[in-house]
Amino acid sequence: MNIAQRFPSSSYVLKQFDIDPSYVHSPDFVEFVSKNEAKYRRFYENSTKRGKEYIPLFKNLLSNGGLSHLFIYMSMTESGFQSYAKSNKKAAGLWQFMAATARRFNLKVSKERDERYDPVASTKAAMRYIQTLYRMFGKWYLVMMAYNCGEGRLQQAIRRAGSDDFSVLMDARRKYLPAETRTYLKKILLLSMMGEKIHKSPKKEDIKIRDLILPDTEVLVNVYGGTTLQKMAKLLRMNVGKLARLNPQFAGGRISGEMGMTQIFIPVDRLGYYRAFYRPPTLEEIYRQKGYSRLVAHIVRKGETLRTIAANYHTTPLDLIIANQLASPRLVANTVIMVPVTQKFYESLHRY
């Protein structure tokens, strides 16, 4: 098999990842492509159909962040663009973050909100991680290796090999890297070459795939916490399942009241319904719904947060933000904040 002829963009792909273009002649890679091309063609087709809502977004974020758009194929390899993907090792989301790594790059991971499933937040975190790895290792193929097997494991492999050369680390006989990582790199390269070919190919079967994955256009809109995707779907006159697929970060479809004003994706053709029918609750409505009738003063102690104060008064951090018009959730010790409470709770404070 002549890979360079079969995939005209192979040289471009390899150079983007700092790999010598002669790798297309490697017997190991030629054998991998020969054995797996048909299987990964099906995987590519299924992934792009699932990911048509994410592909334009990812490419735009990657390019604007100074990264090659080809890293989109790393996400494809990680998750197949299954928004709810979760591995046996408990890595989750489109970029398959472990919880500890996700938190390291400022993603929220909790029972109520798991931003590993948020397409925008997780992609931005993946970009920060990719850039961090590049600063550590200095070559894009090393970044992908470290993303898969871990920074420490890659450093160990480089020490054992006495080199960070791609062909040395990928040597199947010497096994400096786990077999899983070597396969991971070859899969990304094959999918990248395949994807670049399909997007430019005049062949009917490739044009058919391009037509299938043309993205529905989505927009971000503001939504006040405390509602559900089901209610929003009803307001937007659309299927709740599709809205949930666009916003997998909200577990069970509930948008927590503690989030305040947040953003969700909606199809652009639903924007008219949003503008016509969506009305965020007023401050008076929020207080009336929760039965607040009093404000009490609280002196902030060292180490207190909105969450700990809210728990003591049976209110929420968001209610404290609104009541005090706080621009930041950070509190300063010895300052006073006002806490909205119900009449019953107010009376309990003054009972003794």
C-alpha positions in Angstrom: 0.0 0.0 0.0 1.2 3.5 -0.9 -0.2 5.6 1.9 1.1 8.9 0.4 -0.9 8.2 -2.8 -4.0 6.9 -0.9 -4.0 9.9 1.5 -2.7 13.0 -0.3 -2.7 15.0 3.0 -0.5 12.5 4.8 2.6 14.7 4.6 0.7 17.7 5.9 -0.8 15.7 8.8 2.6 14.3 9.8 4.3 17.7 9.7 1.5 19.2 11.8 2.3 16.7 14.5 6.1 17.1 14.2 6.6 13.7 12.6 8.9 13.0 9.7 6.7 12.5 6.5 8.8 9.4 5.7 6.8 7.6 8.5 4.2 6.7 5.8 6.7 4.1 4.5 7.2 2.5 8.0 6.3 -1.2 7.6 4.5 -1.1 11.0 2.3 1.9 10.0 1.6 0.4 6.5 0.5 -2.8 8.1 -1.7 -0.9 10.6 -3.4 1.0 7.9 -3.9 -2.0 5.7 -5.5 -4.0 8.5 -7.6 -1.2 10.0 -8.6 1.2 7.3 -12.1 -0.3 6.7 -12.8 -0.5 10.5 -11.7 3.1 11.1 -13.6 4.4 8.1 -16.8 3.1 9.7 -15.7 4.6 13.1 -15.0 7.9 11.3 -18.4 8.0 9.7 -20.3 7.1 13.0 -18.2 9.6 15.0 -18.7 12.5 12.6 -22.5 11.9 12.4 -22.6 12.0 16.2 -20.2 14.9 16.4 -21.6 17.2 13.7 -22.8 19.5 16.4 -19.3 19.8 17.9 -16.9 19.6 15.0 -17.2 23.3 13.8 -17.1 24.5 17.4 -14.0 22.4 18.2 -12.2 23.5 15.0 -12.9 27.1 15.7 -11.8 26.9 19.4 -8.6 25.0 18.5 -7.6 27.4 15.6 -8.4 30.5 17.7 -6.3 29.0 20.5 -3.2 28.6 18.3 -3.5 24.8 18.0 -3.9 22.7 14.9 -7.5 21.8 14.0 -6.2 18.3 13.6 -6.4 17.8 17.4 -10.1 17.3 16.8 -9.1 13.8 15.8 -7.6 13.2 19.2 -11.1 13.9 20.7 -12.6 11.6 18.1 -10.2 8.9 19.1 -10.8 9.5 22.8 -14.6 9.4 22.7 -16.0 8.8 19.2 -17.8 12.2 19.9 -20.1 10.4 22.3 -20.9 13.3 24.6 -21.7 10.9 27.6 -18.7 8.7 27.0 -17.2 7.2 30.2 -14.3 4.7 30.3 -13.7 1.8 32.6 -11.1 3.9 34.3 -13.8 6.6 34.9 -12.4 9.1 32.3 -15.4 11.0 31.0 -16.6 13.3 28.3 -15.6 14.2 24.7 -11.9 14.6 25.8 -12.0 11.7 28.3 -10.7 13.6 31.4 -10.1 11.8 34.7 -11.7 13.8 37.5 -8.3 14.8 39.0 -7.0 16.1 35.7 -10.3 17.9 35.0 -10.1 19.8 38.3 -6.4 20.5 37.6 -7.5 22.4 34.5 -10.4 24.2 36.3 -13.3 22.0 35.3 -16.1 21.5 37.9 -16.7 17.8 38.7 -19.6 17.1 41.1 -22.8 15.1 41.2 -24.7 18.3 40.2 -22.5 19.6 37.5 -19.8 17.7 35.6 -18.1 20.0 33.1 -16.2 17.1 31.5 -19.4 16.7 29.5 -19.6 20.4 28.6 -18.3 20.7 25.0 -17.0 24.2 25.4 -15.5 24.0 28.9 -13.9 20.6 28.3 -12.4 21.7 25.0 -10.9 24.8 26.5 -9.5 22.6 29.4 -8.1 20.1 26.8 -6.4 23.0 25.0 -4.8 24.2 28.2 -3.7 20.6 28.9 -2.3 20.2 25.4 -0.4 23.5 25.7 1.0 22.5 29.1 2.2 19.2 27.7 3.8 21.0 24.8 5.7 23.3 27.2 6.9 20.2 29.0 7.9 18.1 25.9 8.3 20.4 23.0 6.9 18.2 20.2 3.2 17.6 19.3 3.5 13.8 19.0 4.9 13.7 22.5 1.9 15.7 23.6 -0.4 13.0 22.3 1.6 10.3 23.8 1.6 12.0 27.2 -2.2 12.6 26.9 -2.7 8.9 26.6 -0.2 7.3 28.9 0.6 10.1 31.3 3.4 12.5 31.7 5.4 10.3 34.1 5.1 7.2 31.9 6.3 9.2 28.8 9.3 10.6 30.7 10.2 7.1 31.8 10.0 5.9 28.2 12.2 8.7 27.0 14.8 8.0 29.7 14.8 4.3 28.8 15.1 5.0 25.1 17.7 7.7 25.5 15.8 9.6 22.9 12.4 11.4 22.3 12.5 10.5 18.5 9.1 9.4 17.2 10.4 6.2 15.4 12.4 5.1 18.5 9.5 5.5 20.9 7.1 3.8 18.5 9.4 0.8 18.1 7.1 -2.3 18.6 10.0 -4.6 19.5 11.6 -2.4 22.2 8.2 -1.5 23.7 9.3 1.8 25.3 5.6 2.9 25.2 2.6 0.7 26.1 1.0 -1.0 23.1 -2.2 1.0 23.8 -0.3 4.3 23.3 1.4 3.2 20.1 -2.0 2.2 18.7 -3.5 5.5 19.9 -1.0 7.5 17.9 -1.4 5.4 14.8 -5.2 5.7 15.1 -5.1 9.5 15.4 -2.8 9.8 12.4 -5.0 7.5 10.2 -8.2 9.3 11.2 -6.5 12.7 10.5 -5.4 11.5 7.0 -8.8 10.0 6.4 -10.7 13.1 7.5 -8.5 15.5 5.5 -9.0 13.3 2.4 -12.8 13.0 2.9 -13.2 16.8 3.3 -11.5 17.4 -0.1 -12.4 14.2 -2.1 -14.6 14.5 -5.2 -15.7 10.8 -4.8 -19.5 10.2 -4.3 -19.1 8.2 -1.1 -17.0 11.0 0.5 -19.4 13.7 -0.7 -22.2 11.7 0.9 -20.5 11.7 4.3 -19.8 15.5 4.0 -23.5 16.0 3.4 -24.5 13.9 6.4 -22.2 15.8 8.8 -23.1 19.3 7.7 -23.7 20.9 11.1 -26.9 22.3 12.4 -26.0 25.7 13.5 -26.3 26.4 17.2 -26.1 29.5 19.4 -25.5 30.1 23.1 -28.2 31.8 25.0 -28.5 32.9 28.7 -30.7 30.9 31.0 -31.4 31.5 34.7 -30.6 28.6 37.0 -33.5 26.7 38.6 -35.2 25.5 35.4 -34.8 22.3 33.4 -34.0 21.4 29.9 -37.5 19.9 29.6 -39.1 23.2 30.4 -36.7 25.0 28.0 -37.5 22.5 25.2 -41.2 23.1 25.7 -40.7 26.8 25.5 -38.5 26.4 22.4 -41.0 24.1 20.7 -38.4 21.4 20.2 -37.5 17.8 21.2 -36.0 17.6 24.7 -33.7 14.8 23.7 -32.0 17.0 21.1 -31.6 19.9 23.6 -30.1 17.4 26.1 -27.6 16.2 23.5 -26.5 19.8 22.9 -26.1 20.3 26.6 -24.8 17.1 28.1 -23.1 18.9 31.0 -26.5 19.2 32.9 -27.0 15.9 34.8 -30.6 14.8 34.5 -31.5 17.9 32.5 -31.6 20.1 35.6 -30.0 23.5 35.6 -29.1 24.1 39.2 -30.5 27.2 40.9 -27.1 27.9 42.4 -25.6 28.5 38.9 -27.3 31.9 38.5 -27.3 33.0 34.8 -25.7 30.3 32.7 -25.6 29.5 29.0 -27.0 26.6 27.0 -26.8 25.7 23.3 -30.0 25.9 21.2 -30.5 25.4 17.5 -30.4 28.8 15.6 -33.9 28.2 14.2 -35.2 28.2 17.8 -33.7 31.6 18.6 -36.9 33.3 17.7 -38.9 31.3 20.2 -36.3 32.0 22.9 -36.5 35.8 22.3 -40.3 35.7 22.2 -41.0 33.5 25.2 -38.1 33.3 27.5 -38.3 35.6 30.5 -35.9 35.2 33.4 -37.6 35.5 36.8 -37.4 38.9 38.5 -35.9 39.4 41.9 -39.4 39.8 43.4 -40.5 36.5 41.9 -37.5 34.7 43.2 -38.0 35.9 46.7 -41.7 35.2 46.5 -41.1 31.6 45.3 -38.7 30.9 48.1 -40.7 32.7 50.8 -38.1 35.2 51.7 -39.4 38.2 53.7 -36.5 39.4 55.8 -32.9 40.4 55.3 -30.4 39.8 58.1 -26.8 41.1 58.4 -23.9 38.7 58.6 -20.3 39.6 59.4 -18.0 37.5 57.2 -15.5 35.5 59.2 -12.1 34.4 57.9 -12.4 31.3 55.8 -16.2 31.6 55.2 -17.5 31.2 51.7 -20.9 31.9 50.1 -21.6 28.2 50.3 -20.9 27.9 54.0 -22.8 31.0 54.9 -25.8 30.0 52.7 -25.9 26.6 54.4 -26.1 28.2 57.9 -29.1 30.3 56.8 -30.9 27.7 54.7 -30.5 29.8 51.6 -28.3 29.5 48.4 -25.0 31.1 47.3 -26.9 32.6 44.3 -29.4 34.3 46.6 -26.5 35.9 48.5 -25.0 37.1 45.2 -28.3 38.6 44.1 -29.1 40.2 47.5 -25.7 41.9 47.7 -25.2 42.5 44.0 -21.8 40.8 44.2 -19.5 41.1 41.2 -17.3 38.2 42.5 -18.1 35.2 44.7 -15.0 35.9 46.8 -15.7 37.3 50.3 -13.6 39.6 52.4 -13.3 38.9 56.2 -15.0 41.5 58.5 -17.3 42.9 55.8 -21.1 42.7 56.1 -23.4 40.9 53.7 -27.1 40.8 53.8 -28.8 37.3 53.9 -32.4 36.8 52.7 -34.4 34.5 55.0 -37.9 33.4 55.6 -40.1 34.8 58.4 -39.9 31.4 60.2 -36.1 31.3 60.1 -35.9 35.0 61.1 -38.1 34.2 64.2 -35.9 31.2 65.1 -32.8 33.5 65.2 -34.5 35.7 67.8 -36.2 33.0 69.8 -33.6 33.2 72.6 
